[in-house]
Amino acid sequence: MEKKLKRQRRGRATRAQIRKLGATRLCVHRTPQHTYAQVIDASGGKVLAAASTLEKDLRGQLAGYAGNVEAARLIGRVIAERARLAGVVKVAFDRSGFMYHGRVKALADAAREAGLEF
């Protein structure tokens, strides 16, 4: 359990810095089987856009397993498109304490390529 608590502590510290900036944030969460992303407004009270590997239309685009780097790239592209439709271009990246490699990095790179700035 200590590993999870350390990650949560890092995530809280990151969110505190983002709150000071007053920026809209791209929040990422991952589990062994799925990847989730949300764009949350600066007040922290409203989700402007969301995407996850649980969505039926996205599951059809995945080749089987949803907990891999390819799935994270797809979620990154989709969240960027949905954020732009909501009028958001510039965000702060909240990785929720997860290390910036693998699926988290793939999602961030895909979102940048699709037009989000962070």
Order of alpha helices (4+ residues) and beta strands (2+ residues): alpha-beta-beta-beta-alpha-alpha-beta-alpha
